[in-house]
């Protein structure tokens, strides 16, 4: 028997239901529950949850060897946080279990989970495109499509109209800044006026503007009647609050007061985060960036411990290592492997259906029918009115229980996604032919196919979610790279190696 802790979040009502399922799972699987971590009335879109953080910290004390959650999407807000915190727990010998999902933690389970997550992202992206098309139609009519409403406007039947109460505040904000008042002065004025009119948001909180929000207001082209959607501007499409000459003068002053470009940080995604590990100390490698004297930004992956001087692993250039992993991941998607993965995923999905909460509910339904049949048999031999009355009451109660079980079964069946090999095969074929320059595609490829990557200064090992696939390669030394570059036919393929050695060995070397 193992000791586990229960994790739960959201409203008190939902937590009660989650805990009930978790306790039932623990009992069926012979686990001892030694504690409960729960965060009530806190959104799951953030990892800033007191009890969640306490659970992670307590795992360092070896108090338990398992954390049981209602379902995996309740554990963390996204795949990055999920992988990060699962990694921390795993280092402390703690497994994450799900009461509702029977996905095993062996190679087959990892493959199934990664492919299903990838498909979910793929179909979510398709849905996003449909939503975007709908937004585009509304935008073509210059209608409100959601999001922030510029101060000074209100929305009436999806149309921008002047708000007589707040539009003077916006106009005066522009005039103040044009008359050499600071952003702080304008901020103080705007917030004092909003407080005076008791302007509140949908949650009932008083609206107050930060300095950044004031800058955005002073640069918002909607104030001069220009409708903006995805970079396309439509002048004179909505009512105008500020005249164009005043707006242009404000823009000139804003541009003069901008911070220097050096404050800007790279916004590129580090797609190997949570997948890339140091081959020396086995700790996770994370994305870092630096700026040269010329202002050029360089991006690397760095071992966590090396940053604390606890490991000698050198940094590796982001572009080099990501391109290498992407190239090897695409090689996995042969027709033979796609067929094999499709069959495996569908088979495991079917197996999961038979072992989830749905099967337990079906068993409860059968048990309810059995007990009710026994009660009817008792009525045949019983002639005592008081006893017969009690039996009828018990039968009525069991009928009510049966309806509740049937309702739960309908809900569970409605949640099931029926997969067939054609769907999975199509998804994987789409992955094989995706655009290498598309960041969403690159992320999906890595998240779906890559399990772990171990990198030393001399070699790389990639473990794939396809169980029997593994890639190992020795990274050329600097001298070997020079020899490769002398070969003109290899010149193009080795250029990225040159950049890699520049960052890893701190030697400047150009072809």
C-alpha positions in Angstrom: 0.0 0.0 0.0 1.3 3.4 -1.0 0.8 6.8 0.7 -0.7 9.5 -1.6 -1.9 13.1 -1.2 -5.1 14.4 -2.9 -5.0 17.5 -5.0 -8.0 19.6 -5.9 -9.1 23.1 -6.9 -11.9 25.4 -8.0 -15.2 25.9 -6.1 -16.2 24.3 -2.9 -19.0 22.4 -4.6 -16.8 21.0 -7.4 -14.1 20.2 -4.8 -16.5 18.0 -2.9 -17.3 16.0 -6.0 -13.7 15.7 -7.0 -12.7 14.5 -3.5 -15.4 11.9 -3.6 -14.0 10.5 -6.9 -10.5 10.6 -5.6 -11.3 8.7 -2.4 -13.1 6.1 -4.4 -10.1 5.7 -6.7 -7.7 5.4 -3.8 -9.9 2.7 -2.2 -10.1 0.7 -5.4 -6.4 0.8 -5.9 -5.4 0.2 -2.3 -3.8 3.6 -1.7 -3.6 5.3 1.8 -4.7 8.9 1.7 -2.6 10.9 4.1 -3.7 14.4 3.3 -5.6 16.8 1.1 -4.3 19.9 -0.8 -7.1 22.1 -2.1 -7.4 25.7 -3.4 -11.0 26.9 -3.2 -12.2 29.8 -5.4 -8.8 30.1 -7.2 -8.6 29.8 -10.9 -6.7 26.9 -12.4 -5.2 29.1 -15.1 -2.5 30.1 -12.6 0.1 28.1 -10.7 0.0 30.8 -8.0 -2.1 28.6 -5.7 -1.1 28.4 -2.0 -1.9 24.7 -1.4 -0.5 23.7 -4.8 2.8 25.3 -3.9 2.7 23.7 -0.4 2.2 20.3 -2.0 5.2 20.8 -4.3 7.3 21.9 -1.3 6.1 19.0 0.9 7.2 16.6 -1.8 10.8 17.5 -0.8 10.1 16.1 2.7 9.3 12.6 1.2 5.9 12.6 3.1 4.1 10.8 0.2 4.9 9.0 -3.0 1.9 9.9 -5.1 -0.4 12.8 -5.8 -3.9 12.0 -6.9 -5.9 14.6 -8.9 -9.4 14.4 -10.2 -8.1 14.7 -13.8 -4.8 15.8 -15.3 -6.1 19.1 -16.7 -6.8 20.1 -13.1 -3.1 19.7 -12.2 -1.7 22.6 -14.2 -2.8 25.3 -16.6 -0.8 24.0 -19.6 1.7 21.5 -20.8 4.7 23.6 -19.8 3.6 24.0 -16.2 2.4 20.4 -16.1 5.8 19.1 -17.3 7.7 21.5 -15.0 5.9 20.4 -11.8 5.7 16.8 -12.7 9.5 16.9 -13.2 9.9 18.4 -9.7 7.7 15.7 -8.1 9.4 12.9 -10.0 12.8 14.0 -8.7 11.3 13.6 -5.2 9.9 10.1 -6.1 6.3 11.3 -6.4 4.0 10.1 -9.2 0.9 12.1 -10.4 -2.2 10.0 -10.7 -5.6 10.8 -12.2 -8.9 9.5 -10.8 -10.7 9.9 -14.1 -8.1 9.0 -16.7 -6.5 5.6 -16.7 -3.5 6.5 -18.8 -0.5 4.4 -17.7 2.9 5.9 -17.1 4.7 3.4 -19.3 5.9 4.1 -22.8 2.5 3.2 -24.3 0.7 5.6 -22.0 3.1 8.4 -22.8 2.7 7.9 -26.5 -1.1 7.9 -26.2 -1.2 11.0 -24.0 1.1 13.0 -26.2 -0.8 12.1 -29.4 -4.2 12.9 -27.9 -2.9 16.2 -26.6 -1.4 17.0 -30.0 -4.7 16.2 -31.7 -6.6 18.3 -29.2 -4.3 21.3 -30.0 -4.7 20.6 -33.7 -8.5 20.6 -33.7 -8.5 23.6 -31.3 -6.4 25.5 -33.8 -8.9 24.6 -36.5 -11.7 25.9 -34.3 -9.7 29.0 -33.7 -9.5 29.6 -37.4 -13.3 29.3 -37.7 -13.7 31.8 -34.8 -11.2 34.1 -36.5 -13.3 34.0 -39.7 -16.4 35.0 -37.8 -14.5 37.8 -36.1 -13.3 38.9 -39.6 -16.8 39.2 -40.8 -17.8 41.4 -37.9 -14.5 43.4 -38.3 -15.4 44.0 -42.0 -18.5 45.8 -40.7 -16.4 47.6 -38.1 -18.3 46.0 -35.2 -17.1 45.3 -31.7 -15.6 41.8 -31.6 -14.7 41.6 -27.9 -11.8 42.6 -25.7 -10.8 45.9 -24.2 -13.2 48.9 -24.8 -11.3 52.2 -25.2 -12.1 54.7 -22.5 -14.7 57.2 -24.0 -16.7 54.5 -25.9 -19.6 52.2 -25.1 -20.9 49.4 -27.1 -24.6 49.4 -28.3 -25.7 46.4 -30.4 -22.0 45.7 -31.2 -21.4 49.2 -32.5 -19.0 51.8 -31.0 -20.8 54.8 -29.7 -19.6 57.8 -27.7 -19.9 57.5 -23.9 -20.9 61.0 -22.8 -19.7 60.3 -19.3 -16.1 59.1 -20.1 -15.3 60.7 -23.5 -14.4 64.1 -21.9 -11.9 62.2 -19.6 -10.1 60.8 -22.7 -10.1 64.1 -24.5 -8.6 66.0 -21.5 -6.0 63.2 -21.1 -4.8 64.0 -24.6 -4.8 67.7 -24.0 -2.8 67.4 -20.8 -0.1 65.3 -22.4 0.0 67.7 -25.3 0.6 70.5 -22.8 3.7 68.8 -21.4 2.1 67.1 -18.4 3.8 63.8 -17.5 2.3 60.3 -17.9 2.0 60.2 -14.1 0.0 63.5 -14.1 -2.4 62.1 -16.8 -2.7 58.9 -14.8 -3.6 60.7 -11.6 -6.2 62.8 -13.5 -7.8 59.9 -15.2 -8.0 57.8 -12.1 -9.4 60.7 -10.0 -12.2 61.2 -12.6 -13.0 57.5 -12.8 -13.3 57.4 -9.1 -15.5 60.5 -9.1 -18.0 58.9 -11.5 -17.6 55.6 -9.7 -16.6 53.7 -13.0 -16.6 50.0 -12.3 -15.7 46.9 -14.3 -17.8 43.7 -14.7 -16.5 42.3 -11.4 -17.7 45.4 -9.6 -14.2 46.8 -9.0 -13.3 50.4 -9.4 -11.6 51.0 -12.8 -8.1 52.4 -12.3 -5.5 53.0 -15.0 -1.8 52.0 -14.8 0.9 54.1 -16.5 1.0 51.5 -19.3 -2.7 51.7 -19.7 -2.5 55.5 -20.0 0.2 55.2 -22.7 -2.0 52.7 -24.6 -5.0 55.1 -24.4 -2.9 58.0 -25.7 -1.8 55.8 -28.7 -5.2 54.2 -29.4 -6.3 55.1 -33.0 -9.9 54.4 -32.2 -9.9 57.8 -30.5 -9.6 59.4 -33.9 -12.3 57.2 -35.4 -10.0 54.5 -36.9 -11.1 50.9 -36.7 -8.2 48.5 -36.4 -8.3 44.7 -36.9 -5.2 42.6 -37.4 -3.1 45.5 -38.6 -5.7 46.7 -41.1 -6.9 50.2 -40.4 -10.3 51.7 -41.5 -10.4 55.5 -41.1 -13.6 57.2 -40.2 -15.3 53.9 -39.3 -16.4 54.8 -35.7 -17.2 58.0 -33.9 -14.2 60.4 -33.2 -13.2 61.7 -29.7 -9.9 63.4 -30.5 -9.1 65.5 -33.5 -6.2 64.2 -35.8 -3.8 67.2 -35.2 -4.0 66.7 -31.4 -3.5 62.9 -31.8 -0.4 63.4 -34.0 1.2 65.8 -31.6 0.7 63.3 -28.8 2.2 60.5 -30.9 5.3 62.6 -31.6 5.8 63.3 -27.9 5.2 59.6 -27.0 7.9 58.6 -29.5 10.4 61.0 -28.1 9.9 59.7 -24.6 10.1 56.0 -25.5 12.6 53.9 -23.6 15.7 52.8 -25.4 15.4 49.7 -27.6 17.8 47.8 -25.3 15.0 47.3 -22.8 13.2 45.0 -25.3 13.5 41.3 -24.7 13.2 38.4 -27.0 9.7 37.0 -27.4 10.8 33.8 -29.2 9.5 30.5 -27.7 11.9 28.0 -26.4 10.1 24.9 -27.7 12.4 22.3 -26.0 11.8 23.6 -22.5 10.7 20.6 -20.2 12.1 18.2 -22.9 15.8 19.1 -22.9 18.1 17.9 -20.1 21.7 18.2 -19.3 23.5 14.9 -20.1 26.0 15.5 -17.3 23.9 16.3 -14.2 20.4 15.4 -15.7 18.9 18.7 -14.6 16.6 20.6 -17.0 17.9 23.1 -19.5 16.1 26.4 -19.9 16.1 29.2 -22.4 18.3 32.2 -21.8 19.2 35.2 -24.0 21.9 37.8 -24.1 22.7 40.9 -26.1 26.1 41.7 -27.8 27.7 45.1 -27.9 26.2 45.6 -31.4 22.7 45.1 -29.9 22.2 41.7 -31.5 20.3 39.2 -29.4 21.6 35.7 -28.9 19.5 32.8 -27.6 20.6 29.7 -25.9 19.6 26.7 -23.8 21.5 26.6 -20.5 21.7 23.9 -17.8 20.0 25.0 -14.6 22.9 23.9 -12.4 25.5 25.4 -14.7 23.9 28.8 -14.1 24.5 28.2 -10.4 28.1 27.1 -11.1 27.2 23.5 -10.0 27.7 21.9 -13.5 30.2 22.5 -16.3 27.7 22.1 -19.2 28.2 24.8 -21.8 25.3 26.7 -23.4 23.9 25.5 -26.7 22.5 27.8 -29.4 18.7 27.7 -29.5 18.3 27.6 -33.3 20.9 24.9 -33.8 19.5 22.4 -31.3 15.9 23.1 -32.1 16.4 22.6 -35.8 18.3 19.3 -35.2 15.5 18.0 -33.0 12.8 19.1 -35.5 14.6 17.4 -38.3 14.9 14.1 -36.4 11.3 14.2 -35.2 10.0 14.5 -38.8 12.1 11.5 -39.8 10.0 9.4 -37.4 6.9 10.0 -39.4 7.3 7.4 -42.1 4.3 5.7 -43.5 5.1 2.5 -41.6 5.5 4.4 -38.3 2.3 6.5 -38.8 0.4 3.3 -39.4 1.9 1.7 -36.3 1.3 4.8 -34.1 -2.3 5.1 -35.3 -3.1 1.5 -34.4 -1.5 1.8 -31.0 -3.2 5.0 -30.0 -6.7 3.8 -31.1 -6.2 0.5 -29.3 -5.1 2.2 -26.0 -8.0 4.7 -26.3 -10.5 1.8 -26.5 -8.8 0.1 -23.6 -9.0 3.3 -21.6 -12.8 3.5 -22.2 -13.2 0.1 -20.6 -11.3 1.0 -17.5 -12.5 4.5 -16.6 -15.3 5.8 -14.4 -17.9 4.7 -17.0 -17.2 1.0 -16.2 -17.7 1.6 -12.5 -21.0 3.4 -13.1 -22.2 0.4 -15.3 -21.3 -1.9 -12.4 -23.2 0.3 -10.0 -26.2 0.1 -12.3 -26.1 -3.7 -12.4 -25.7 -3.8 -8.6 -28.7 -1.5 -8.2 -30.9 -3.8 -10.4 -29.7 -6.9 -8.5 -30.6 -5.4 -5.1 -33.9 -4.1 -6.4 -34.8 -7.6 -7.7 -34.0 -9.1 -4.3 -36.4 -6.6 -2.7 -39.2 -7.5 -5.1 -38.6 -11.2 -4.2 -38.9 -10.3 -0.5 -42.3 -8.7 -1.2 -43.6 -12.1 -2.5 -43.0 -13.8 0.9 -43.7 -10.9 3.2 -47.2 -10.3 4.6 -46.4 -7.8 7.3 -47.7 -4.3 6.2 -45.1 -2.3 8.1 -42.2 -4.4 6.6 -43.8 -4.2 3.1 -44.0 -0.4 3.4 -40.3 -0.2 4.3 -39.5 -2.4 1.3 -41.5 -0.2 -1.1 -39.7 2.9 0.3 -36.3 1.2 -0.2 -37.3 0.3 -3.8 -38.4 3.9 -4.5 -35.0 5.1 -3.1 -33.2 2.7 -5.4 -35.2 3.9 -8.4 -34.1 7.4 -7.6 -30.5 6.2 -7.3 -30.8 4.4 -10.6 -31.9 7.6 -12.4 -28.9 9.5 -10.9 -26.5 6.8 -12.1 -28.1 6.8 -15.6 -27.7 10.6 -15.7 -24.0 10.3 -14.8 -23.5 7.6 -17.4 -25.0 9.9 -20.1 -22.7 12.7 -19.1 -19.6 10.4 -19.2 -20.6 9.0 -22.6 -21.1 12.5 -23.9 -17.5 13.4 -22.9 -16.0 10.5 -24.8 -14.2 11.2 -28.1 -14.4 8.2 -30.5 -11.1 7.9 -32.4 -10.5 5.8 -35.4 -7.2 5.1 -37.2 -8.1 7.3 -40.1 -8.4 10.4 -37.8 -5.1 9.7 -36.1 -3.3 8.8 -39.4 -4.5 12.1 -41.0 -3.3 14.1 -38.0 0.2 12.5 -38.2 0.4 13.0 -42.0 -0.4 16.6 -41.5 2.4 16.8 -39.0 4.8 15.3 -41.5 4.2 18.0 -44.1 3.8 21.1 -41.8 5.6 24.4 -42.3 9.0 24.3 -40.6 8.9 28.0 -40.0 5.5 27.9 -38.2 6.1 28.1 -34.4 2.8 26.3 -33.6 3.7 23.5 -35.9 7.2 23.2 -34.4 5.8 23.1 -30.9 3.2 20.4 -31.8 5.9 18.3 -33.4 8.1 18.4 -30.3 5.3 17.9 -27.8 3.7 15.0 -29.7 6.8 13.0 -30.6 9.6 13.9 -28.3 9.9 12.4 -24.8 13.3 13.5 -23.5 16.6 14.9 -24.9 19.9 14.5 -23.1 22.7 16.8 -24.3 26.3 16.8 -23.3 29.1 18.9 -24.9 30.0 15.9 -27.0 26.8 14.1 -28.0 23.0 14.2 -28.0 20.4 11.5 -27.3 16.8 11.9 -28.3 14.1 9.6 -26.9 10.8 9.5 -28.8 7.3 8.8 -27.6 7.2 6.0 -30.2 8.7 3.6 -27.6 11.3 1.8 -29.8 12.7 4.9 -31.5 15.9 6.6 -30.3 18.4 8.9 -31.9 22.0 9.2 -30.8 24.6 11.3 -32.4 28.1 12.5 -31.6 28.4 16.3 -31.9 31.5 17.1 -34.0 34.5 18.7 -32.4 35.6 22.1 -33.5 38.4 20.6 -35.7 35.9 18.1 -37.2 33.6 21.1 -38.0 36.5 22.8 -39.8 37.1 19.7 -42.0 33.4 19.5 -42.9 33.3 23.2 -43.8 36.3 22.8 -46.2 34.1 20.3 -48.1 31.9 22.6 -50.3 29.2 20.0 -50.6 28.8 20.0 -46.8 29.1 23.7 -46.4 25.4 24.4 -46.2 24.7 21.6 -43.8 27.4 22.6 -41.4 26.8 26.3 -41.1 24.6 25.8 -38.0 27.3 23.7 -36.5 29.6 26.7 -36.7 27.2 28.9 -34.7 26.8 26.1 -32.2 30.5 25.9 -31.4 30.7 29.6 -31.2 28.3 29.6 -28.2 29.4 26.3 -26.7 33.2 26.7 -26.8 33.4 30.5 -26.6 35.6 30.5 -29.8 34.8 32.8 -32.7 34.9 30.8 -35.9 33.5 31.8 -39.2 33.3 29.8 -42.4 
